[in-house]
């Protein structure tokens, strides 16, 4: 049974297509997330994680297997937050430090295969700092957008206001 028998016909198209398919799959797995470059991108990325984390807080008691908090944006950008007000930075730092601590406890419970580690978790301790952080970042982003004006955003490729 040769290569031709497996794929039907001569198999020449597969000699070209198979390496291409393997390359595409490999590229998808190796693709890394692009780092945020501007202050606005950093703040937006943090805000997205905060929104997801507030959803985790809401559903924490209802899940058989609790979800971990998202801390990727914090880990990538915690050293780039000098543009924020100190009070907001303190709220964000507190929220993500608590989230990382909860994630460690969730990992411990999973490792021990025991829910007893989760029974003592008061997940609502992170709700306040995350809510303050969300409100502060939304306020900061709104002020930033008002300073930049309506023409500062990315333009789309369609004329006449479409894609703005």
Secondary structure, DSSP 4 states (H G I P E B T S, - for coil): --HHHHHSS--HHHHHHHHHHHHHHHHHHHPPPPPP-SHHHHHHHHHHHHHHHHHHHHHGGG-SSPPPPP-HHHHHHGGG-TTS-HHHHHHHHHHHHHHHHHHHHHHHHHHHT-THHHHT--TTHHHHHHHHHHHHHHHHHHHHHHHH-GGGSPP-SSSTTTT-
